[in-house]
Amino acid sequence: MAKKIQAVRGMHDILPDEVFRWQYMQDILAQLLSGYGYRQLLLPVVEKTELFKRSIGEVTDIVEKEMYTFDDRNGDSLTLRPEGTAGCLRACLEHGLLHNQQQRLWYSGPMFRHERPQKGRYRQFYQVGVETYGMAGPDIDVELIALSHRLWQQLGIRESVQLELNTLGSSDERSRYRDRLVEYFQAHKEQLDQDSLDRLERNPLRILDSKNPDLKPVIDAAPAFSECLEAESTEHFQQITSSLDDLEIDYVLNPHLVRGLDYYCNTVFEWTTASLGAQGTICAGGRYDGLVSQLGGRAIPAIGFAMGIERIILLMQEVAAEQVQPKLPHVYLIRFGEQGERRGLQLCERLRSALPALRLTMNCGGGSAKSQFKRADHSGASFALVVGDDEVENNQYSLKALRHDQPQESLSEQALIERLQKELI
């Protein structure tokens, strides 16, 4: 017997018994985003490696350690996308979507990073990204946060998540803060762990995000970013917090929230939960006003966020499992006898034409009436519809309730359609 081939480590299958939660979330999300005026675009999974080096930053962990990069047959360096913002912006620039116009866009699909797999973190993982371009004021920052807040309400997980908020100021302010931070941590090098020492020269802001509890005292005593903010950045952030107060959206100010990618500036935020252990961030984003010019366009304000679908699904299973139920068949059609087999097939298609919302499973592969009723029960269907030779001869079909006590009914085709229509309503 040939050896079975298993999935690549960190690449996971999403089985039918799990997919219904994904569909539920994506249906709600698509309707919500459309209601806010966001349009979907579909993006390639593979991009030129240079795109991510220029956008994410060459000295980040993602580019240095985590990207799946390869040379294609033409010798071009290509990369499986580790995140979606760079590809979305590349598409907008390539197709002229940012020329004298604002954009509200969203996308979804798999991303790839070579990380240590664990619960809620995979090497192929799925994200939804929401991106906006051409709007500089704090109102669009607030809209994105309000949109995500409404999504948590609709998914039934709002009480299990918390909004963390910070500002990174302009690129000049961030640069000044970086210098102060390096000077401070250089004076406390003996207290830093190896990861922080590695980040000290390359990306010192990430030290503030360290999960090492031993570093908490030295991090808490680090210079505050607010000391480097000028009036414009301070005013922008104050308008955001004031608007969130008006909308009664609770938040926590987190001065150590810096985000892991180099392109962020001004507003940064994360939605976190205590219900998923170490993988507690389910949604994160912020402003990246300088990224458009960094990739060859003219300077355009931009802000967006990405959410991890796997982590949201895990949280829904923890706190909102009863709210999400699989879409089981309404009817399982049982066929037996030569005429019953033939008529049953025809009847199925006529019922689907008459009742487009009907979820109808037809028995295939034969079997006795007893075995077919077992399949009907196992399918979770509400009704079994029986078509045998007797039903064909009498032009009457037997409808039997499987989930509640109700007399079996014998119905003509038109009466059957009317009866099922009432069930659908």
C-alpha positions in Angstrom: 0.0 0.0 0.0 1.3 3.4 -0.9 2.3 5.7 1.9 -0.3 8.4 2.7 0.7 12.0 2.0 -0.2 14.5 4.7 -0.7 18.2 4.6 2.4 20.4 4.8 3.2 21.3 8.4 1.3 24.5 9.3 -1.0 24.2 6.3 -4.4 23.1 7.6 -7.6 21.7 6.1 -10.9 23.3 6.8 -13.4 20.4 6.9 -17.1 20.5 6.0 -18.1 20.4 9.7 -16.1 23.7 10.2 -16.8 25.5 7.0 -20.3 26.7 7.9 -18.9 29.1 10.5 -16.6 30.6 7.9 -19.5 31.0 5.5 -21.6 32.6 8.3 -18.9 35.1 9.1 -18.1 35.9 5.5 -21.7 36.4 4.6 -22.1 38.9 7.5 -18.9 40.6 6.7 -19.6 41.0 3.0 -23.1 42.5 3.7 -21.7 44.8 6.4 -18.8 46.1 4.2 -21.2 46.7 1.3 -23.5 48.6 3.7 -20.6 50.9 4.5 -19.7 51.5 0.8 -16.7 49.2 0.6 -16.0 47.3 -2.7 -14.3 43.9 -3.0 -11.3 43.2 -5.1 -9.5 39.9 -5.8 -5.7 39.9 -5.7 -3.0 37.4 -6.7 -1.5 35.1 -4.1 2.0 35.6 -5.6 3.7 39.0 -5.9 7.2 40.1 -6.8 9.5 39.9 -3.7 10.6 43.5 -4.1 7.1 44.6 -3.3 7.3 43.3 0.2 10.8 44.3 0.8 9.9 47.9 0.0 6.7 48.0 1.9 7.2 45.9 5.0 10.9 46.7 5.4 14.0 44.6 4.7 15.0 44.4 8.4 11.7 43.0 9.7 11.2 39.4 10.9 8.7 38.8 8.1 11.1 39.6 5.3 14.2 38.2 6.9 12.8 34.9 8.3 9.1 34.2 7.4 8.4 34.8 3.7 8.0 31.9 1.3 10.3 33.2 -1.6 11.4 31.4 -4.7 12.8 32.1 -8.2 10.5 31.2 -11.0 11.7 29.8 -14.4 12.5 33.3 -15.7 14.7 34.0 -12.8 12.3 36.5 -11.1 12.1 36.4 -7.3 8.5 35.8 -6.3 6.9 35.5 -2.9 3.7 34.0 -1.5 2.0 37.1 0.0 2.7 37.4 3.8 0.1 40.2 4.1 -2.4 41.9 1.9 -1.9 45.7 2.1 1.1 45.8 -0.2 -0.7 43.8 -3.0 -3.8 45.9 -2.6 -1.9 49.1 -3.0 0.2 47.7 -5.9 -3.1 46.9 -7.7 -4.5 50.4 -7.1 -1.4 52.0 -8.4 -1.1 49.7 -11.4 -4.7 50.2 -12.5 -5.1 53.9 -11.7 -7.6 53.6 -8.9 -6.0 56.3 -6.8 -5.9 59.1 -9.5 -7.9 62.0 -8.0 -10.3 59.7 -6.2 -11.0 58.1 -2.9 -11.3 54.4 -2.4 -12.9 52.0 0.1 -11.8 48.5 -0.7 -11.7 45.0 0.9 -10.2 41.6 0.0 -9.9 38.2 1.6 -7.8 35.1 1.1 -4.8 33.1 2.3 -1.5 34.6 3.5 1.7 32.7 4.1 4.4 33.0 6.7 7.0 30.4 7.9 6.2 30.7 11.6 6.1 28.0 14.4 2.6 26.6 14.0 0.4 26.7 17.1 -3.3 27.2 17.9 -4.5 30.2 16.0 -1.3 30.6 14.1 -0.6 28.8 10.9 1.8 29.0 8.0 -1.1 29.3 5.6 -3.7 31.5 7.3 -6.7 33.5 6.1 -7.2 37.2 6.4 -9.8 39.8 5.5 -8.2 43.2 4.7 -10.0 46.5 4.6 -8.2 49.5 3.0 -9.0 53.1 2.4 -7.2 55.7 0.3 -7.4 59.5 -0.1 -8.9 60.4 3.2 -6.7 62.3 5.7 -9.1 63.3 8.5 -9.7 61.3 11.7 -13.3 60.5 10.6 -12.2 57.6 8.4 -10.1 56.2 11.2 -13.2 56.3 13.4 -15.3 54.7 10.7 -13.0 51.7 10.4 -13.1 51.2 14.1 -16.9 51.6 14.2 -17.2 49.1 11.3 -15.1 46.5 13.1 -17.0 47.1 16.4 -20.3 46.5 14.6 -18.9 43.2 13.1 -18.1 41.9 16.6 -21.7 42.7 17.7 -23.2 40.9 14.7 -20.9 37.8 15.3 -21.8 37.7 19.0 -18.3 38.2 20.3 -18.3 41.9 21.2 -18.2 41.3 25.0 -15.1 39.1 24.6 -12.9 41.7 22.7 -11.2 44.9 23.7 -10.0 47.8 21.6 -6.4 49.0 22.2 -5.4 52.3 20.7 -2.2 54.4 20.2 -0.6 56.9 17.9 2.8 56.7 16.3 2.8 60.2 15.0 4.3 61.3 11.7 7.4 59.7 10.1 9.5 62.6 11.5 8.1 62.2 15.0 8.5 58.5 14.8 12.1 58.9 13.8 12.8 61.2 16.7 11.2 58.8 19.1 13.2 56.0 17.7 16.4 57.8 18.4 15.3 58.5 22.0 14.3 54.9 22.4 17.6 53.6 21.2 19.5 55.9 23.5 17.3 54.7 26.5 17.6 51.0 25.8 21.3 51.3 25.1 21.6 52.5 28.7 19.7 49.4 29.9 21.2 46.8 27.6 22.0 44.5 30.4 18.3 44.1 31.2 17.3 43.2 27.6 16.8 39.6 26.3 18.3 38.4 23.1 15.3 39.2 20.9 15.3 42.8 22.2 19.0 43.2 21.6 18.5 42.0 18.0 15.8 44.6 17.6 17.6 47.4 19.2 19.3 48.8 16.1 16.9 47.4 13.5 13.4 48.0 14.9 13.6 49.3 18.5 9.9 50.1 18.7 9.2 46.4 18.6 10.9 46.1 22.0 7.9 47.9 23.5 5.7 45.0 22.2 7.8 42.3 23.9 5.8 39.5 25.6 8.7 38.8 28.0 7.3 39.6 31.5 10.9 40.2 32.8 11.2 43.2 30.6 8.1 44.9 31.9 9.8 47.2 34.4 12.4 48.6 31.8 9.7 48.9 29.1 7.3 50.7 31.5 10.0 53.3 32.3 10.8 53.9 28.6 10.2 57.4 27.1 6.6 58.0 26.1 5.8 58.6 22.5 3.6 61.6 23.5 6.8 63.5 24.3 7.7 63.6 20.6 4.2 64.4 19.2 3.5 67.8 17.7 0.2 69.6 17.7 -1.2 68.2 14.4 -0.7 64.6 15.4 -2.0 65.2 18.9 -5.1 66.9 17.5 -5.8 64.1 15.1 -5.6 61.5 17.9 -7.7 63.5 20.3 -10.5 63.8 17.6 -10.5 60.0 17.2 -10.8 59.4 21.0 -13.5 62.1 21.3 -15.5 60.5 18.4 -15.2 57.0 19.9 -16.5 58.5 23.2 -19.5 59.9 21.3 -20.2 56.5 19.7 -19.8 54.8 23.2 -17.1 52.5 21.9 -14.8 51.6 24.8 -11.1 51.6 24.2 -7.8 51.3 26.2 -4.9 53.6 25.4 -1.8 51.4 25.0 1.4 53.5 24.6 3.3 50.3 23.8 1.2 49.3 20.8 3.5 49.8 17.8 2.5 47.2 15.2 5.0 44.9 13.5 5.3 46.6 10.1 7.5 49.6 9.2 4.9 51.5 7.2 2.5 52.4 10.0 2.2 56.0 11.3 -0.3 58.0 13.4 -3.3 55.9 14.4 -2.7 52.2 15.2 -5.2 49.9 16.9 -5.8 46.3 17.8 -8.8 44.3 18.9 -7.7 41.7 21.4 -9.2 38.9 23.5 -8.2 37.1 26.6 -10.1 33.9 25.4 -7.5 32.6 23.0 -4.3 32.5 25.0 -1.1 33.9 23.4 -2.8 34.5 20.1 -5.0 37.2 21.5 -5.1 39.7 18.6 -8.0 39.1 16.1 -7.9 42.4 14.2 -5.2 45.0 13.8 -4.5 48.1 11.6 -3.6 51.7 11.4 -2.5 54.5 9.1 0.2 54.1 6.5 0.2 57.5 4.8 3.8 57.2 3.5 3.4 53.8 1.8 1.9 55.0 -1.4 4.9 57.2 -2.3 7.2 54.4 -1.0 5.8 52.2 -3.8 6.0 54.7 -6.6 2.8 56.8 -6.3 2.2 60.3 -5.1 1.7 60.8 -1.4 -1.8 59.8 -0.5 -3.3 59.2 3.0 -4.3 55.7 3.7 -5.6 53.6 6.6 -6.8 50.0 6.9 -6.9 46.9 9.0 -6.7 43.1 8.7 -8.4 40.4 10.7 -7.4 36.8 11.1 -10.3 34.6 10.2 -9.1 31.5 12.1 -8.8 33.4 15.3 -12.3 34.9 14.9 -13.7 31.5 14.2 -12.0 30.1 17.4 -13.5 32.9 19.4 -16.9 32.4 17.9 -16.7 28.7 19.0 -15.7 29.8 22.5 -18.4 32.4 23.1 -21.0 32.3 20.3 -21.3 28.7 19.2 -25.1 28.5 19.7 -25.6 31.5 17.5 -24.0 29.8 14.5 -25.6 26.7 13.2 -24.9 24.7 10.0 -27.3 24.9 7.1 -28.7 21.4 7.1 -31.0 20.1 4.3 -34.6 21.0 4.5 -35.5 17.8 2.7 -33.9 14.4 2.0 -35.5 12.7 -1.0 -35.7 8.9 -0.8 -36.1 7.0 -4.1 -36.7 3.3 -4.7 -38.2 1.2 -7.5 -37.4 1.7 -11.2 -40.1 4.4 -11.7 -39.4 6.0 -8.3 -35.7 6.4 -9.1 -36.6 8.1 -12.4 -39.4 10.3 -11.1 -37.4 11.3 -8.0 -34.6 12.7 -10.1 -37.1 14.8 -12.2 -39.0 15.9 -9.1 -35.8 17.2 -7.4 -35.0 19.5 -10.3 -38.6 20.8 -10.5 -38.6 21.5 -6.8 -35.3 23.4 -7.0 -36.7 25.5 -9.8 -39.9 26.3 -7.9 -38.2 26.9 -4.6 -34.6 28.3 -5.1 -34.1 28.6 -1.3 -34.8 24.9 -0.7 -31.9 22.8 0.5 -32.7 19.4 -1.0 -30.5 16.3 -0.8 -31.3 13.4 -3.2 -30.4 9.9 -2.2 -27.8 8.5 -4.7 -26.2 5.1 -4.8 -29.4 3.1 -4.2 -30.1 1.2 -1.0 -33.2 -0.2 0.8 -35.9 2.1 2.1 -34.6 1.4 5.6 -31.0 2.4 4.8 -32.2 5.5 2.9 -34.2 6.6 6.0 -31.1 6.2 8.1 -29.2 8.4 5.6 -32.0 10.9 5.8 -31.8 11.0 9.6 -28.0 11.3 9.6 -28.2 14.2 7.1 -30.0 16.4 9.6 -32.8 17.1 7.2 -36.2 18.2 8.6 -38.2 16.0 6.2 -37.9 12.8 4.2 -39.7 12.9 0.9 -40.5 9.4 -0.4 -40.8 8.6 -4.1 -41.4 5.0 -4.9 -43.3 3.2 -7.6 -46.6 3.5 -5.7 -46.1 7.3 -5.4 -45.5 7.5 -9.1 -48.6 5.5 -9.9 -50.8 7.7 -7.7 -49.0 11.0 -8.4 -48.8 11.6 -4.6 -45.6 12.0 -2.7 -45.1 11.1 0.9 -43.6 13.8 3.2 -42.5 12.6 6.6 -41.2 14.9 9.4 -38.0 13.7 11.0 -37.4 16.2 13.8 -40.9 16.6 15.3 -44.0 14.6 15.9 -46.3 15.2 12.9 -48.5 12.9 10.7 -47.0 11.8 7.4 -48.6 13.6 4.5 -49.5 12.4 1.0 -49.3 15.4 -1.4 -49.6 16.2 -5.1 -46.6 17.9 -6.6 -48.3 21.4 -6.4 -49.5 20.8 -2.9 -45.9 19.6 -2.0 -44.4 22.9 -3.4 -47.0 24.9 -1.4 -46.3 22.9 1.8 -42.5 23.3 1.5 -42.9 27.0 0.7 -44.6 27.4 4.1 -41.7 25.6 5.8 -39.2 28.0 4.1 -41.2 31.0 5.2 
